[in-house]
């Protein structure tokens, strides 16, 4: 499957504008000469068309810096394919997220963002999950596609800059995605997928996050 080179990315545009508006650290690299095309095999899976559009614009992105950052978008250019490297590093059958493709992480933490090729829609767009790779090794569904994820993350950052702990450089009271099920629930397509059990095969949640999932479902009503 191929997509037009000018596919709009309003969520990414909004995220970048929020970072500029609030003077937050943001660093990007230009794209490579031949970024992966939509549908091309990357780490053995068809490459998500939204990620393909992103990497036509950027070779890498760092939102927030090494300490307290929100997203490090993996480097994909003519020298390195960080998506393939990270994904293959987690390719073990016992991992609950082994069928996903990792495209980013939270700097300094074993928290990752990935798409799920198995759940691609009719346009090939793949939903996004949050991976906690610490002891419990669980995943949370957080967006129906990558650009919707950027949009949701931008709205979280707008909340974060009002957080006293964040402003003082100490412990923050608002975490993503744990603290913002109501923001996640704005993505109606994602909530529909949750309701119909599309993510059940990849989730391994304790009681705490069963409650989070219930709050996402109820917030959409």
VMD Tcl script that draws the C-alpha trace (Angstrom):
set ca {
  {0.00 0.00 0.00}
  {1.27 3.50 -0.83}
  {0.23 6.92 0.38}
  {0.59 10.37 -1.11}
  {3.69 12.26 -0.07}
  {1.58 15.20 1.11}
  {-0.49 13.25 3.66}
  {-1.45 15.83 6.32}
  {-0.09 15.49 9.84}
  {-2.09 17.99 11.92}
  {-1.29 16.17 15.15}
  {2.45 16.43 14.58}
  {2.07 20.09 13.58}
  {0.12 20.76 16.77}
  {2.68 18.98 18.95}
  {5.53 21.01 17.47}
  {3.59 24.24 17.89}
  {2.86 23.50 21.57}
  {6.56 22.92 22.19}
  {7.45 26.16 20.42}
  {4.76 28.16 22.20}
  {5.93 27.10 25.65}
  {9.65 27.27 24.89}
  {10.19 23.57 25.54}
  {13.17 21.63 24.24}
  {12.60 20.29 20.73}
  {15.27 19.01 18.39}
  {14.76 17.48 14.95}
  {16.93 16.07 12.18}
  {16.13 16.28 8.45}
  {14.81 13.19 6.69}
  {17.00 10.77 4.81}
  {17.07 10.66 1.04}
  {15.06 7.42 0.88}
  {12.85 6.96 3.94}
  {10.79 3.73 4.11}
  {7.65 3.80 2.00}
  {4.22 2.88 3.32}
  {3.80 -0.87 3.13}
  {7.51 -1.61 2.79}
  {8.71 -4.31 5.18}
  {10.42 -2.84 8.26}
  {11.41 -5.37 10.94}
  {9.27 -7.86 9.01}
  {6.04 -5.84 9.09}
  {4.37 -3.47 6.57}
  {5.47 0.07 7.41}
  {2.67 2.24 8.76}
  {1.61 4.92 6.21}
  {1.44 7.66 8.84}
  {4.95 6.87 10.05}
  {6.05 6.90 6.41}
  {4.66 10.44 6.10}
  {6.39 11.47 9.34}
  {9.75 10.22 8.12}
  {9.37 12.09 4.86}
  {9.47 15.21 7.04}
  {11.82 14.20 9.86}
  {14.76 11.88 10.32}
  {14.45 12.02 14.11}
  {12.76 14.14 16.78}
  {13.41 14.79 20.47}
  {10.52 16.36 22.38}
  {11.60 17.40 25.85}
  {15.23 16.40 26.08}
  {17.03 13.65 27.98}
  {15.57 14.48 31.40}
  {11.81 14.79 31.71}
  {11.20 14.46 27.97}
  {7.98 13.07 26.51}
  {9.02 11.49 23.24}
  {12.17 10.50 21.41}
  {11.13 9.63 17.86}
  {13.53 6.97 16.60}
  {16.12 7.97 14.06}
  {15.36 6.65 10.57}
  {17.59 7.95 7.81}
  {20.22 6.78 5.32}
  {22.62 5.71 8.09}
  {20.32 4.12 10.67}
  {16.87 2.57 11.01}
  {16.16 2.87 14.72}
  {12.67 1.45 14.31}
  {14.01 -1.85 12.99}
  {16.76 -1.99 15.63}
  {14.44 -1.36 18.59}
  {11.73 -3.68 17.31}
  {14.11 -6.55 16.65}
  {15.59 -6.06 20.12}
  {12.21 -6.97 21.64}
  {11.37 -9.79 19.26}
  {10.95 -12.56 21.80}
  {7.79 -14.72 21.73}
  {7.23 -14.36 25.48}
  {6.90 -10.57 25.24}
  {3.26 -9.43 25.31}
  {4.15 -6.79 22.72}
  {6.28 -8.90 20.36}
  {3.89 -8.30 17.43}
  {4.30 -4.50 17.57}
  {6.74 -2.11 15.85}
  {8.49 0.36 18.17}
  {8.88 3.89 16.80}
  {9.74 5.93 19.89}
  {10.43 5.97 23.61}
  {10.33 8.14 26.71}
  {13.90 9.36 27.33}
  {15.53 7.74 30.35}
  {12.74 5.21 30.91}
  {11.88 1.75 29.61}
  {8.69 3.15 28.15}
  {8.07 2.80 24.44}
  {5.56 3.76 21.77}
  {4.71 1.26 19.07}
  {2.24 0.55 16.28}
  {0.38 -2.75 15.89}
  {0.42 -3.89 12.23}
  {-2.09 -6.68 12.91}
  {-4.72 -4.03 13.73}
  {-4.28 -1.84 10.63}
  {-7.48 -0.28 9.30}
  {-8.70 -0.30 5.70}
  {-6.21 2.48 4.84}
  {-3.34 0.58 6.43}
  {-3.09 2.95 9.41}
  {-1.97 1.17 12.56}
  {-3.04 1.99 16.14}
  {-0.53 3.05 18.80}
  {0.23 1.36 22.11}
  {2.24 2.47 25.14}
  {4.67 -0.18 26.39}
  {5.95 -0.37 29.95}
  {8.98 -2.68 29.65}
  {9.71 -2.89 33.37}
  {8.82 -5.94 35.46}
  {5.09 -6.10 34.68}
  {5.70 -5.54 30.93}
  {2.22 -4.31 30.05}
  {0.77 -2.30 27.18}
  {-1.97 0.32 26.96}
  {-3.80 1.28 23.76}
  {-3.47 5.05 23.37}
  {-4.33 6.15 19.80}
  {-6.02 4.93 16.65}
  {-3.09 6.09 14.52}
  {0.27 7.82 14.91}
  {-0.89 11.34 14.11}
  {-3.76 11.03 16.57}
  {-1.14 10.02 19.13}
  {0.79 13.23 18.44}
  {-2.41 15.24 18.90}
  {-3.21 13.57 22.23}
  {0.37 14.01 23.42}
  {0.23 17.72 22.56}
  {-2.86 18.15 24.73}
  {-1.15 16.31 27.57}
  {1.83 18.68 27.31}
  {-0.58 21.63 27.59}
  {-1.73 20.15 30.89}
  {1.81 19.35 31.96}
  {3.09 22.92 31.66}
  {0.47 23.92 34.24}
  {1.67 21.24 36.68}
  {3.50 22.68 39.69}
  {5.88 19.73 39.94}
  {6.87 20.07 36.29}
  {7.42 23.83 36.55}
  {9.59 23.43 39.63}
  {11.66 20.65 38.09}
  {10.49 18.14 40.67}
  {8.10 15.21 40.56}
  {5.20 15.76 38.22}
  {1.63 14.99 39.22}
  {0.39 14.35 35.68}
  {1.81 11.35 33.80}
  {1.15 10.12 30.28}
  {-0.88 8.08 29.63}
  {-1.68 7.02 33.22}
  {-3.20 10.33 34.36}
  {-5.17 11.26 31.26}
  {-7.71 8.57 30.29}
  {-10.12 11.38 29.39}
  {-7.70 12.68 26.75}
  {-7.23 9.18 25.36}
  {-11.00 8.77 25.19}
  {-11.33 11.69 22.75}
  {-10.13 9.25 20.10}
  {-13.49 7.65 19.31}
  {-12.04 5.15 16.84}
  {-9.63 3.89 19.52}
  {-12.40 3.53 22.08}
  {-14.46 1.54 19.58}
  {-11.49 -0.80 19.08}
  {-11.13 -1.23 22.86}
  {-14.85 -1.95 23.27}
  {-14.73 -4.65 20.59}
  {-11.71 -6.36 22.16}
  {-9.25 -5.69 19.32}
  {-6.36 -5.16 21.77}
  {-7.13 -8.08 24.07}
  {-4.45 -10.31 22.55}
  {-1.66 -7.86 23.37}
  {-2.69 -6.53 26.79}
  {-1.61 -7.93 30.16}
  {-3.10 -5.58 32.71}
  {-3.39 -5.70 36.48}
  {-6.32 -4.28 38.43}
  {-4.89 -0.74 38.39}
  {-4.95 -0.54 34.63}
  {-8.20 -2.43 34.25}
  {-9.60 0.58 36.09}
  {-7.74 2.91 33.68}
  {-9.26 1.05 30.75}
  {-12.72 1.33 32.27}
  {-12.21 5.08 32.69}
  {-11.27 5.41 29.02}
  {-14.43 3.57 28.00}
  {-16.71 5.55 30.31}
  {-15.19 8.92 29.41}
  {-16.34 8.45 25.83}
  {-20.01 8.02 26.75}
}
mol new
graphics top color blue
foreach p $ca { graphics top sphere $p radius 0.5 }
foreach p [lrange $ca 0 end-1] q [lrange $ca 1 end] { graphics top cylinder $p $q radius 0.2 }
display resetview
